[in-house]
Amino acid sequence: MIKLFIGFVLALLFCCRLSWAADVPMAGQAVPAFNLPDQAGKNHTLADYSGTYVVLYFYPKDDTPGCTKEACSFRDDLRQLEKLGAKVVGVSVDDSDSHAKFAQKYHLPFPLLADKDGKVADSYGALTNLGILKVAKRYTFLIAPDGKLAKAYLSVDTSRHSQEIIDDLKQLTAGK
């Protein structure tokens, strides 16, 4: 009976939270601005990336298997992504110290932003908030040089996600 009650309460919290969550930006819309510190404590804003594509990827937790696989794929494909005019920026609710350890351990050469209160993830519809537990969803947003959303990736396969973005960037930049 207690397990049933706890399950009901968790389901109720989850359903209620879904109705309060921010909507995911749609292709062609301006994306929410952000101002967050990276693993070195340096603040990054969306405006810093004006004029370039941004691969803004939200991930649940530093140094976990899926998140490590995704981050290392972006690291390994970074040269191709940059050749296509894109910068990679990771975001989770972990703090800058956790990001610094993660980046150092896996030699991640791109910023990992600390969204400790989850406000930026929430503004992108990429936050799971169960009261005391907040976790970023594994969502990626490909932001065009004009600050509008080119594409949202809401179902991410970490083993092929980076290549999927490369393929999309090739289509978006063809003929330019």
Secondary structure as UniProt FT lines:
FT   HELIX           2..20
FT   TURN            27..28
FT   STRAND          35..37
FT   TURN            39..40
FT   STRAND          43..45
FT   HELIX           46..49
FT   TURN            50..51
FT   STRAND          53..58
FT   TURN            62..63
FT   HELIX           65..76
FT   HELIX           78..83
FT   TURN            84..85
FT   STRAND          86..92
FT   HELIX           96..106
FT   STRAND          112..114
FT   TURN            116..117
FT   HELIX           119..123
FT   TURN            124..125
FT   STRAND          127..129
FT   STRAND          134..136
FT   STRAND          140..143
FT   TURN            145..146
FT   STRAND          148..153
FT   TURN            158..160
FT   HELIX           161..173
FT   TURN            174..175
//
